[in-house]
């Protein structure tokens, strides 16, 4: 195939553009460009042909019409091996455009801004960009098209080596284009559907203009890596999306499907403790089996591990601050699958990297900073979409409903345990002190059964529940759960409230001198 002779560059995101354009110029590629892109390149001494000079037609309508021209789309679309196409192109003075670099107006970022106006949203709907991308991608047999700056390096390398790109790469890039334009159009369609929805025409339960939930669900995510298997060896699996923008693996063997589920659950849990005191959580099968706080991570580890010394084998550990050597030494005494931390000291790395299979992950960005929506497949080509449970509770939000108010120590235990129970599968019960979990019961069909398991786990660990706080992710439907907690030693309780038998539960708490507070917030986790 002949070498790339002519490229059209028109981008909104100029990341990496200049270096890429310099490579094109050094290999003799003529660069055509528009507006701000042309200006940025000229400022770096790169020779550029203005698109208006190339087409012989000026940009007009405030830039709305500039690339919609036969010399552009004809130069992209004509089939180089078709004599009729070549004759038509020659007759009309249409030259081949062999490379297109376009990224689109930032529509999604614009509409995500608080207070964005409909006018601003519409002005950020790109017309010429998607058209050029689609033309170039359709004719990928001859044309290379780039929509993502992360592809500059590979394209530049191939052009430097051979003057052109391989068909295999052009096909990959073309597929990427249609994925991008598809998701772009879906974002516009969803925004306008909600913005233009007439009052009284909403479907029952459907999104409205003020809802974060789209009218049409489009999931766009590129494969990050294939996985050895899914939850079980007979299931095939792969990882998609922006995982590597949030986590960086520093050591250990490849992550598994279950590792990824567990470590993301761990990251969300430890995120509840942000810049709080040193905090450490141990999880197994996405459920916390111990959480502790202390003056140091080592002491936090000791409290978390003491909750359950059996379950952590092969578990996931997360910390809310850089992992240091003393804590690493303690962790190294047991077998763990993954450790998640905002960073690791050099000494901690030296200790933990002796375990070749232990996976160490650095948190680059907390996952809750991403789009706060959860999507699940429920089979039958159906999906559920919901907002992520980011609701937090402070002391000011609590409503004390018993005759006795909680002591300061009980209050701190309530708030600590409430942050943990939110991440335990329902039905969830957590017995807690002010800086540690004491017993955790998860995922039972009955709330009383969850409480019994939590009490049993505390007994197995040799931990006393006397003076503890019991935390329930949903209301106690009957007094029996509260009474069982009091008999186990709990002196305070925190729960959402809202049962038709709240009065009976409150009376039981008063009868057992248990201080109880309602949050008004339920945290079911299925």
C-alpha positions in Angstrom: 0.0 0.0 0.0 1.2 3.5 -0.8 2.4 5.8 2.0 0.2 8.2 3.9 0.5 11.5 2.1 -2.2 13.7 3.6 -3.8 14.0 7.0 -6.7 16.0 8.4 -6.4 17.0 12.1 -9.3 18.6 14.0 -9.4 18.0 17.7 -11.1 19.3 20.8 -8.7 17.4 23.2 -5.2 18.4 22.2 -3.4 16.0 24.5 -0.4 14.5 22.7 -1.3 16.2 19.4 1.8 18.3 18.8 4.2 15.3 19.2 2.1 13.2 16.9 1.9 16.0 14.3 5.7 16.5 14.5 6.1 12.8 13.5 3.8 13.3 10.6 5.7 16.4 9.4 9.0 14.6 9.7 7.8 11.7 7.5 6.6 14.2 4.8 2.8 14.0 5.5 0.9 17.1 4.5 -1.3 18.3 7.4 -4.7 20.0 6.9 -6.3 21.5 9.9 -8.9 23.8 11.3 -9.3 26.6 13.8 -7.8 26.1 17.2 -6.0 22.9 16.1 -4.2 24.7 13.2 -3.3 27.5 15.6 -1.8 25.1 18.2 0.3 23.4 15.6 1.6 26.6 14.0 2.7 27.9 17.4 5.0 24.9 17.6 6.4 25.6 14.1 4.5 22.8 12.3 3.4 23.7 8.7 -0.4 23.5 8.3 -2.8 24.0 5.4 -6.0 25.6 6.5 -9.0 23.6 5.6 -10.7 26.6 4.0 -7.7 27.0 1.7 -7.8 23.3 0.9 -11.5 23.2 0.0 -11.7 26.7 -1.4 -14.7 27.4 0.8 -14.7 29.4 4.0 -15.8 28.3 7.4 -19.3 29.7 8.1 -22.1 29.9 10.5 -19.8 30.4 13.5 -17.9 27.3 12.5 -20.9 25.0 12.2 -20.0 24.4 8.6 -16.4 23.8 7.8 -15.6 20.1 7.1 -18.9 19.2 5.4 -17.5 19.5 1.9 -17.0 17.0 -1.0 -13.2 17.6 -1.0 -13.2 16.3 2.6 -15.7 13.4 2.4 -14.8 12.6 -1.2 -11.1 12.4 -0.2 -12.0 10.1 2.6 -14.6 7.9 0.9 -13.4 7.2 -2.6 -12.2 3.6 -3.1 -8.6 3.8 -4.3 -8.9 0.6 -6.2 -12.1 1.6 -8.1 -11.2 3.2 -11.5 -14.6 5.0 -11.6 -14.1 6.4 -8.2 -10.6 7.5 -9.0 -11.8 9.2 -12.3 -14.5 11.0 -10.5 -12.1 12.2 -7.8 -9.7 13.5 -10.5 -12.4 15.2 -12.4 -13.5 17.2 -9.4 -10.0 17.9 -8.0 -10.5 15.7 -5.0 -7.2 14.5 -3.4 -7.0 11.4 -1.1 -7.0 12.1 2.6 -5.2 9.1 4.1 -5.3 9.9 7.8 -8.0 11.5 10.0 -7.5 12.6 13.6 -10.7 13.8 15.3 -12.0 13.8 18.8 -15.4 15.3 19.5 -16.8 18.3 21.2 -17.0 17.5 24.9 -20.8 17.0 25.0 -20.8 14.5 27.9 -18.5 16.7 30.0 -20.6 19.8 29.2 -24.0 18.3 30.2 -22.4 16.9 33.4 -21.6 20.4 34.6 -24.0 21.9 37.3 -26.3 24.5 35.8 -25.5 23.7 32.1 -28.0 25.4 29.8 -29.8 23.7 26.9 -28.1 26.2 24.6 -24.6 25.2 25.8 -25.5 21.6 25.5 -26.7 21.9 21.9 -23.7 24.0 20.9 -21.5 21.1 22.0 -23.2 18.6 19.7 -20.5 17.9 17.1 -21.7 17.4 13.6 -18.7 17.5 11.3 -16.5 15.4 13.6 -18.7 12.3 13.7 -19.3 12.6 10.0 -15.5 12.6 9.2 -14.9 9.8 11.6 -17.6 7.7 10.1 -16.4 8.4 6.5 -12.8 7.5 7.4 -13.8 4.4 9.3 -16.1 3.1 6.5 -13.1 3.4 4.1 -10.6 1.9 6.5 -9.2 -0.3 3.8 -7.4 2.9 2.7 -7.8 5.4 5.5 -6.4 5.4 9.1 -8.6 7.1 11.6 -7.9 8.1 15.2 -10.5 9.1 17.7 -8.5 8.5 20.9 -5.1 10.2 21.7 -3.9 7.0 23.3 -3.6 5.5 19.8 -1.1 8.2 18.6 2.0 6.2 19.7 1.1 3.0 17.8 0.1 4.9 14.6 3.2 7.1 14.7 5.4 4.0 15.2 4.0 2.3 12.2 4.2 5.4 10.0 7.8 5.9 10.9 8.6 2.2 10.2 6.6 1.7 6.9 5.0 5.0 5.9 1.6 3.6 6.6 -0.4 1.5 9.0 -1.3 -2.1 8.8 -4.8 -3.2 7.8 -5.2 -4.9 11.1 -4.6 -1.7 13.0 -6.9 0.3 10.7 -9.7 -2.2 11.4 -9.2 -1.9 15.1 -9.3 1.9 14.9 -12.4 1.8 12.7 -14.3 -0.3 15.1 -13.2 2.0 17.9 -14.6 5.0 15.9 -18.1 3.4 15.6 -18.1 2.5 19.3 -17.3 6.2 20.1 -19.8 7.8 17.8 -22.4 5.3 18.9 -21.9 6.2 22.6 -21.7 9.9 21.7 -25.0 9.8 19.9 -26.6 7.8 22.7 -25.5 10.5 25.2 -27.1 13.2 23.1 -30.3 11.2 22.6 -30.6 10.6 26.3 -30.0 14.2 27.3 -32.4 15.6 24.7 -35.1 13.0 25.5 -35.1 14.2 29.1 -34.7 17.9 28.2 -37.6 17.8 25.8 -39.9 15.5 27.7 -43.4 17.0 27.8 -45.1 17.2 31.2 -47.5 14.4 31.7 -45.9 12.1 29.2 -43.5 10.3 31.5 -43.6 6.6 31.6 -44.3 5.1 35.0 -41.0 5.1 36.9 -39.1 6.5 33.8 -36.3 9.1 34.1 -37.0 12.7 34.0 -34.8 15.7 33.0 -33.6 15.9 36.6 -32.8 12.2 36.9 -29.3 10.8 36.4 -30.8 7.6 34.9 -30.8 7.6 31.1 -33.9 6.9 29.0 -31.8 4.6 26.8 -29.0 2.6 28.4 -25.8 2.4 26.3 -22.8 0.7 27.8 -19.5 1.5 26.1 -16.4 -0.1 27.5 -13.3 -1.4 25.8 -11.8 -4.7 26.9 -8.9 -4.1 29.3 -7.8 -7.7 29.6 -9.2 -11.2 29.2 -9.4 -13.2 32.5 -8.4 -16.8 33.0 -12.0 -17.5 33.9 -15.0 -16.1 35.7 -16.4 -16.9 39.1 -15.7 -20.6 38.3 -13.3 -22.3 35.9 -16.0 -23.2 33.4 -17.0 -19.6 32.9 -15.2 -17.3 30.4 -14.7 -13.7 31.5 -13.0 -10.4 30.7 -12.5 -7.0 32.3 -13.8 -3.9 30.5 -13.7 -0.1 31.0 -11.5 2.3 32.9 -10.3 0.0 35.7 -6.6 1.0 35.1 -7.4 4.7 35.7 -8.4 3.9 39.2 -6.0 1.0 40.2 -2.4 0.2 39.3 -1.1 -3.3 40.1 2.4 -3.1 41.5 3.1 -6.7 42.2 1.7 -10.3 42.0 0.1 -12.5 39.5 -2.8 -11.5 37.2 -6.0 -10.5 38.8 -8.9 -12.9 38.7 -12.6 -12.1 38.2 -13.3 -12.7 41.9 -10.2 -10.6 42.9 -11.7 -7.7 41.0 -15.1 -8.0 42.6 -13.5 -8.2 46.0 -10.9 -5.5 45.7 -13.4 -2.9 44.3 -15.8 -3.8 47.2 -12.9 -3.3 49.6 -12.0 0.1 48.0 -15.6 1.3 48.4 -15.7 0.2 52.0 -12.4 1.8 53.0 -13.4 4.9 51.2 -16.0 5.4 53.9 -13.1 6.2 56.2 -11.3 8.6 53.9 -9.0 10.8 55.9 -10.1 9.3 59.2 -7.7 7.7 61.6 -5.7 4.8 60.3 -8.3 2.2 59.3 -7.9 -1.3 57.9 -10.6 -3.6 56.5 -10.4 -7.3 55.7 -13.0 -8.7 53.2 -13.9 -12.1 51.9 -16.4 -12.6 49.0 -17.1 -8.9 49.1 -18.2 -9.0 52.7 -16.2 -7.4 55.5 -15.0 -9.9 58.0 -13.2 -7.3 60.2 -12.6 -3.6 60.3 -10.4 -1.8 62.8 -9.0 1.7 63.6 -6.1 2.7 65.7 -3.2 5.2 66.1 -1.3 3.1 63.5 -2.2 0.7 60.7 -0.6 -2.1 62.7 -3.0 -1.6 65.6 -5.9 -1.2 63.1 -4.8 -4.6 61.6 -4.8 -6.3 65.0 -8.4 -5.1 65.8 -9.7 -6.1 62.3 -8.0 -9.5 62.3 -9.2 -10.2 65.9 -12.8 -10.0 64.7 -12.4 -13.3 62.7 -9.1 -15.1 62.4 -10.3 -17.8 60.1 -12.1 -15.9 57.3 -9.2 -13.6 56.3 -7.2 -16.6 54.9 -7.1 -15.8 51.2 -8.9 -12.5 51.8 -8.6 -8.9 50.6 -7.1 -6.2 52.7 -7.7 -2.4 52.3 -6.2 0.5 54.1 -7.0 4.2 54.1 -3.4 5.5 54.1 0.0 4.4 52.7 0.9 0.9 54.0 3.9 0.9 56.2 6.4 -1.8 57.2 5.0 -2.7 60.7 1.6 -3.4 59.2 3.1 -5.2 56.2 5.0 -7.5 58.6 1.8 -8.4 60.4 -0.1 -9.0 57.2 2.7 -11.1 55.8 2.1 -13.7 58.5 -1.1 -14.9 56.8 -2.0 -15.7 53.2 -3.9 -12.9 51.5 -5.0 -12.5 47.8 -4.9 -8.7 47.4 -3.9 -5.7 49.3 -5.4 -2.3 48.3 -3.8 0.9 49.5 -3.3 4.5 48.4 0.4 3.8 48.4 3.1 1.5 49.8 6.3 2.4 51.6 9.5 1.0 50.1 10.0 -1.1 53.2 6.4 -2.5 53.0 6.9 -3.3 49.3 10.2 -5.1 50.1 8.4 -7.2 52.7 5.3 -8.0 50.6 7.0 -8.6 47.3 8.6 -11.7 48.7 5.2 -13.3 48.3 5.2 -13.7 44.5 1.5 -14.4 44.2 0.3 -11.6 46.5 -1.3 -8.9 44.4 -0.6 -5.3 45.5 -2.8 -2.6 44.1 -2.3 1.2 44.4 -5.5 3.3 44.3 -5.0 6.1 41.8 -8.5 7.5 42.1 -11.2 6.4 44.5 -13.8 4.5 42.5 -16.7 6.6 44.0 -15.3 9.6 42.1 -16.5 7.9 38.9 -20.0 7.9 37.5 -22.0 6.9 40.5 -24.3 4.4 38.9 -24.5 0.6 39.3 -25.6 -1.5 36.4 -26.5 -5.2 36.6 -27.5 -7.8 34.1 -30.6 -9.7 35.3 -30.8 -12.0 32.2 -33.5 -12.0 29.5 -31.6 -9.1 27.9 -32.6 -6.9 30.8 -30.6 -4.6 33.0 -31.1 -2.8 36.3 -29.5 0.6 36.8 -29.4 2.5 40.0 -27.5 5.3 41.8 -24.7 4.0 43.9 -25.4 4.0 47.7 -23.3 7.0 48.7 -25.5 8.1 51.5 -23.6 8.9 54.7 -25.0 9.6 58.2 -23.6 11.9 60.9 -24.5 12.3 64.5 -26.8 15.2 63.6 -28.8 12.9 61.4 -29.6 10.4 64.2 -32.9 10.4 65.9 -32.7 9.0 69.4 -36.0 7.1 70.0 -35.4 5.5 73.5 -35.6 7.0 76.9 -31.9 6.7 77.3 -29.6 8.6 75.0 -26.4 6.9 73.8 -23.2 7.7 75.7 -20.4 9.4 73.7 -18.6 6.0 73.3 -21.8 4.4 72.2 -22.4 7.2 69.7 -18.9 6.8 68.2 -19.5 3.0 67.9 -22.9 3.6 66.2 -21.2 5.8 63.6 -18.3 3.4 63.1 -20.5 0.3 62.8 -23.0 2.1 60.5 -20.2 2.7 57.9 -19.4 -1.0 58.0 -22.9 -2.5 57.9 -23.6 -0.5 54.7 -21.1 -2.8 53.0 -22.3 -6.1 54.4 -24.7 -8.2 52.3 -28.3 -8.2 53.6 -29.6 -9.2 56.0 -26.7 -7.5 57.7 -25.9 -7.2 61.4 -22.7 -5.8 62.8 -21.7 -5.6 66.5 -19.1 -2.9 66.9 -17.1 -0.9 69.4 -16.0 2.7 68.8 -13.0 1.6 66.7 -13.5 -2.0 65.7 -16.0 -4.7 64.6 -16.7 -7.4 67.1 -19.1 -9.7 65.2 -20.5 -9.7 61.7 -23.5 -11.6 60.3 -24.1 -11.4 56.6 -26.5 -12.5 53.9 -29.0 -14.5 55.9 -32.7 -14.9 55.1 -33.6 -13.8 58.6 -32.2 -10.8 60.5 -32.3 -12.8 63.7 -30.1 -15.5 62.0 -27.6 -12.8 61.0 -27.5 -11.6 64.6 -27.0 -15.2 65.8 -24.1 -15.7 63.4 -22.5 -12.4 64.4 -22.8 -13.4 68.1 -21.3 -16.8 67.3 -18.4 -15.3 65.4 -17.6 -13.0 68.3 -17.6 -15.9 70.6 -15.4 -17.9 68.3 -13.0 -15.0 68.3 -13.1 -14.7 72.1 -14.5 -11.2 71.9 -17.0 -9.9 74.4 -20.1 -8.1 73.2 -20.7 -6.5 76.5 -21.2 -2.8 76.0 -21.2 -3.1 72.2 -23.5 -1.4 69.7 -25.6 -3.5 67.3 -26.0 -2.1 63.8 -28.7 -3.3 61.4 -28.9 -2.3 57.7 -32.7 -2.4 57.8 -35.3 -2.1 60.5 -35.9 -4.7 63.1 -39.3 -6.1 62.0 -39.9 -7.6 65.4 -38.6 -7.0 68.9 -36.9 -10.4 69.0 -33.8 -9.2 67.1 -33.3 -6.3 69.4 -33.9 -8.5 72.5 -31.3 -11.1 71.2 -28.8 -8.3 70.8 -29.4 -7.0 74.3 -29.0 -10.5 75.7 -25.7 -10.8 73.8 -24.4 -7.7 75.6 -25.3 -4.8 73.3 -26.1 -1.6 75.1 -27.0 0.5 72.1 -28.5 0.0 68.6 -28.6 1.9 65.4 -31.1 1.0 62.6 -33.1 2.8 60.0 -36.5 2.5 61.7 -39.7 2.4 59.7 -41.3 -0.8 60.8 -45.0 -1.0 61.6 -43.7 -2.5 64.9 -41.2 0.3 65.7 -43.1 1.1 68.9 -42.7 -2.6 70.1 -39.0 -2.5 69.3 -38.5 0.8 71.1 -40.4 -0.6 74.1 -38.1 -3.7 74.1 -35.0 -1.4 73.9 -36.3 0.6 76.9 -37.0 -2.6 78.8 -33.4 -3.7 78.4 -31.9 -0.2 78.9 -30.7 -0.1 75.3 -30.1 3.3 73.8 -31.4 3.3 70.2 -31.2 5.7 67.3 -32.9 5.7 63.9 -31.1 6.9 60.8 -34.0 7.0 58.5 -31.7 5.4 55.8 -31.8 1.8 54.8 -28.7 0.1 53.3 -29.9 -3.2 51.7 -27.1 -4.7 49.7 -28.1 -7.6 47.5 
